[in-house]
Amino acid sequence: MQNPTERHPATAGAPKRPATPVAPLAITINGKPYEHDGDPTMPLLWFLRDSLRLTGTKFGCGIGACGACTVLLDGKATRSCLLPMQNAAGHQVTTIEGLAGEGLHPVQQAWIEEDVPQCGYCQAGQIVAAVDLLQRKPKPNDEDIATISNLCRCGTYPRIRKAILRAAESIQAQKK
């Protein structure tokens, strides 16, 4: 068995090429500046989870279909499993951990009040997607809520809907 650290026979004796230095990528996450000096094609999800230990954003499917990895990129819901660091650089990212200010975000509070989660795995992505929806549609109807494409294996969609409507009311009341 060949030692995995040994060079392949086809390249034995060939001079090693120096790695091309990559300029660090600047990114703001939850209001704090960070730099990434690794692989620029690495998905944002892995930078959040592995480098920053912000584990609220979950890995679900890896193809952007389930939404467990949803974050806000410049305020817009974005699947972080599909977003390379080079495309996230220079932008503002908000994760589930960054939503709360002095207290819980109204969507987070509504999630608690409506007892939305069962297993809870997808809920961070659901909450972030709901925040995006309410920024675009302050008074959503059922049709608007149905545009959220995040998946919930536990099927808590009726409670998710109630929580979004509750959060919308709360946000509107805070503006008065």
N, C-alpha and C positions, 0 to 999 in steps of 0.2 A: 504494500500500500504506500502510495506516495505521500510525503509530508505536504499538507496543503500550503505551507509557507514557501515551499520550493518553487522555483520558476518552471513553467511549462517547458518541455524539451525543445519545442520549436523556437523559444526565445532565449534558450540558454546561451550565454556568452554575449548576447546583444546588450548594448549599453542601455541603462535605464534612462528614460526621458524624465526630465524634471517636471514635477506637477506644475501646471499653470496656476499661479496664485489667483485666488478669487477674492475680490474686494468684499468686505463684510456687507451684508444686506441690512439696512436699517428698517425697523418696523416698530410701530407703537401698539402695545397690547394692554388693554385695560388702563389706558392713560399713561403707561410707563414705556420709555424707550428701551429697545433691545437691539442687539446685533446678532446676525447669524453668519458665521464664517464657514459653514459646512457646504454640503451639496446644495446648490441653488434649485435643483429640481425636487428636493425633498418636500413632501406635502406639509402644509402648515400644521395639520393635525399632529404630526409626530414632533414638530418643534414645540407645540403647546404641551403635549403630554410628556414627552421624554426629556426635553431640555428644560422647560419651565415648570414642569410638574403641575400644570393646570389640568387636572384629570376630569373635570366636569364635562368637557367635550369628549364624546365617546367615539370609538371605532365601531361601526356597525357592519356595513357591507363593503366598503372600500371602492364603490363605484358611483357614489353620489345619489343612490336611489332611496335610502332609508331616512336620511336626515339626522341621524344621531350625532353627527359631527358638525352640525350647523353652528356658525358663528356670525357675527355682524362684521362685514367688511365695509368700512365707511358708511355704516348704518344699514346696509342691505344684507339680508340673509344669504349666506354663502356656505357651500359644502366644503369644509376644510380638508377633507380627504382627497379632493381633486385639485386643490389650489397649491401650485408649487410656490416655494418661498420666494423665488425671483418675481413672481406675479403679486405677491403680498407685500413686498418691500415698498416702503414709502406710504403705506396705507395705515389706517386706524382699524384695529381689530378689537372687538368686544366679545368676550366669552361669557358664559353663564356666571363665572366668578366676578366679572366686571359690571354686571347689571346693577347690583345693589349699591346704593350710595350710603346715605346716613342710615337707611333702613332698607327693607326689601323693596324691589321694584314692584309696582302694582300688579304686574303679571305674575310674579313669584308669589305675592300675597294671595292673589285670587286662586292660584294653583293649590295653595294650602287650604284656603277656605272651602273650595269645591272638592277637596280630597281626591285630586286627579290621579296621582300615581298609584300603580299597583306595584310592578317590579321597579319602575322608575328609570330604567336604563335609557329610554329615549327622551325622557322628560326635559333634559337640558336643551336638547335640540328643538323640542316642541316649544319651549318657553321662548327661546331666542327667535324662532320663526314667528311666534305670536307677537313679540315686540316689534318686529319688522312690519307685520301686517297692520298693527295699530298705529304705527308711524305713518303708513300710507293711507289707511282707512280708519280714522278715529272712531267711526260709528259703523262697524262692520255688520253685515247681515249674514245669514247662514251660507249664502252663495260665496261671499268673500272668504269666510272661514274655511270653506271647502277647498279653496285654492292652496291652502297649506298642504304641501305634498309629503310632509314627514309621516313616517309609518309608526304605528304603535301595535306591537304584537299582542298586548293585553286587551286592546279594543276599548280603551277609555275615551273614545271620541266624543260621546255625549257629555262627559265631564269636562273634556278639553274645551268644547264649544261653550259650555256654561261659564267656565273660567275666563275665557277670552271676552265674553260679553260682560262679565262682572268687572274685569280689568278695564274695559272700555268705559264703563260707567264711572269707575273710580278715577280714571285719568281725566274724564270730562268734569267731574266734580271738583278735582284739585285745581282745574283751570279757572273755576268761578271765584 
